[in-house]
Amino acid sequence: MGKTFGFGVPLLHRIVTAENGTAVLDGTPRALIIVPTRELCVQVARDLENASKYLRVGDRGLQVLPIYGGRPYEAQISALQKGVDVVVGTPGRLLDLANQSHLILGKVGVLVLDEADEMLDLGFLPDIERLMGMVPDKRQTMLFSATMPGPIITLARTFLTQPTHIRAEEAESSAVHDRTSQHIYRAHALDKAEMVARVLQAEGRGATMVFTRTKRTAQKVADDLAERGFSVGAVHGDLGQIAREKALKGFRNGKVDVLVATDVAARGIDIDDVTHVINYQCPEDEKTYVHRIGRTGRAGRTGIAVTLVDWDDIPRWQLIDKALSLGMPDPVETYSSSPHLYEELSIPADAKGTVRKAKAAPEKAATDKADAPKTTDSDAGDEKTAPRRNRTRRRTRAGASADAATSSTATATTAPPSAPAATGAENADDDGAAKPRRRRRRRPAATATAGAAE
């Protein structure tokens, strides 16, 4: 929708012109943009950096700084000390740095709350209220939200002066994208992975986003698709920030063409040329459904949205269908072998559940090779050194016991009558404890045994 530039361009113009009513820029933040997620923070900051590339403040360029969790404090504190004009951040890290007096908010002239409804759902409302209490009363405040629930309206009335409500939509426009072809299937939980694998082989498929409701399911789906040979990345809350950024970067530059994400992690992410969206799990509500399928069919392009509804999710889907007037309350029962799935999504008839054998990770192969016992020329082709020693030691003990039994039997049966049989007294210490049989005593027995054999 171009929302970032919608507020970003006027924001940049306001803080670099004399009409803003504030003092000359001195490296103290003059604009603060609060966003719900780290990925959205990085994206908004990058867009503002591109828009301000040729803006000058004295003899330097305009400085934009993203501040979010999952990164060391030191680098962010150092950047603030050097001087920043625009700060984009998530509520938790912003509040931490403000409480430590590293982030000075006393000169902020423009405040933007982006995706306010999502921040409300994530429980950030108390942090936002604290941050808004730190900025000057004389400021311009802009609040953006896909929906306007009661708490958001209350927040606007509390912190905004004579707010103006603007709805960015056409009078006859539909809540869902007209350019997006929507397919709803009733799918079995154990067959969903096979269905997704076949959908990913549809003709004309480009970058694809797969949405799940939970972090655990997102990682499970990503791992399963990777084993099936697809180039896949994952973005969810259980991953570290570096891993999430790496997955998004790979998806943007084309190295990864399938991105599995939760709703929160993918909130507001703008990625071009997404041809397919797959709802692996039914969305929670109609707002989430619209947000998911809105990742495709953007900027005049067409897209395909596939939603897999489990039997237990039928009531939830019927509520979504009714709210959006989709006319598909009862999805068709579909399996990975259903002919209509192949026909409607242009899937080749010979598509299988895998595209190629997954390659072993190079790191794991190198580790296994390094951990393997080494052989020398003397024992090349034989067993490995350490295990062979252990097995030899065990065989020696077993052989000693067996030889001892043989020796005792041979002595008793083959000794001449004049030779007295060995008794326990001969092998005992003074205190009556039996002495361990020595190995050299087996020689006479072996000789006797050999003689008997002859």
QUISULSUL-V768643 format. One record per backbone hydrogen bond with DSSP energy under -0.5 kcal/mol. NH is the residue of the N-H (numbers start at 0). CO is the residue of the C=O. If there is no record, write none. Layout:
# QUISULSUL-V768643
[[NH CO] [NH CO]]
This chain:
# QUISULSUL-V768643
[[5 1] [6 2] [7 3] [8 4] [10 6] [11 7] [12 8] [13 9] [14 10] [15 11] [16 12] [19 16] [20 17] [29 84] [30 84] [31 109] [32 86] [33 31] [33 111] [34 32] [34 88] [40 36] [41 37] [42 38] [43 39] [44 40] [45 41] [46 42] [47 43] [48 44] [49 45] [50 46] [51 47] [52 49] [54 51] [56 59] [57 55] [58 56] [59 56] [61 51] [61 54] [63 61] [64 85] [66 87] [70 67] [75 71] [76 72] [77 73] [78 74] [79 75] [80 76] [81 77] [82 78] [83 26] [84 62] [85 62] [86 30] [87 64] [88 32] [89 66] [90 34] [93 89] [94 90] [95 91] [96 92] [97 93] [98 94] [99 95] [100 97] [101 96] [102 96] [103 101] [104 102] [107 104] [108 29] [109 29] [110 139] [111 31] [112 141] [113 33] [113 111] [115 143] [118 114] [119 115] [120 116] [121 117] [122 119] [123 118] [127 123] [128 124] [129 125] [130 126] [131 127] [132 128] [133 129] [133 130] [134 130] [135 104] [138 136] [139 108] [140 138] [141 110] [143 112] [151 148] [152 148] [153 149] [154 150] [155 151] [156 152] [157 153] [158 154] [159 155] [161 159] [164 162] [165 163] [167 165] [168 166] [172 169] [179 176] [180 178] [180 302] [181 179] [182 304] [184 306] [185 331] [186 184] [186 308] [190 187] [191 187] [191 188] [194 190] [195 191] [196 192] [197 193] [198 194] [199 195] [200 197] [201 198] [202 345] [204 201] [206 272] [207 256] [208 275] [209 258] [210 277] [211 260] [217 213] [218 214] [219 215] [220 216] [221 217] [222 218] [223 219] [224 220] [225 221] [226 222] [227 223] [228 225] [229 224] [231 229] [232 257] [234 259] [238 235] [243 239] [244 240] [245 241] [246 242] [247 243] [248 244] [249 245] [250 246] [251 247] [252 248] [254 249] [255 249] [256 230] [257 230] [258 207] [259 232] [259 257] [260 209] [260 258] [261 234] [262 211] [265 261] [266 263] [268 265] [270 268] [273 270] [274 206] [274 272] [275 206] [276 303] [277 208] [278 276] [278 305] [279 210] [279 277] [280 210] [288 284] [289 285] [290 286] [291 287] [292 288] [293 289] [294 291] [295 292] [296 273] [296 301] [300 297] [302 178] [303 274] [304 180] [305 276] [306 182] [307 278] [308 184] [308 306] [309 307] [312 309] [313 310] [316 312] [317 313] [318 314] [319 315] [320 316] [321 317] [322 318] [323 319] [324 320] [325 320] [330 328] [331 183] [333 185] [337 334] [340 337] [341 337] [342 338] [343 339] [344 340] [345 342] [346 341] [347 200] [350 347] [354 227] [355 227] [357 226] [364 360] [365 361] [366 362] [367 363] [368 364] [369 365] [370 366] [371 367] [378 375] [379 376] [381 378] [384 373] [387 383] [388 384] [389 385] [390 386] [391 387] [392 388] [393 389] [394 390] [395 391] [396 392] [397 393] [398 394] [399 395] [400 396] [401 397] [402 398] [403 399] [404 400] [405 401] [406 402] [407 403] [408 404] [409 405] [410 406] [411 407] [412 408] [413 409] [414 410] [418 415] [419 417] [425 422] [426 422] [426 423] [427 424] [428 432] [431 428] [434 426] [440 437] [441 438] [442 439] [444 440] [445 441] [446 442] [447 443] [448 444] [449 445] [450 446] [451 447] [452 448] [453 449]]
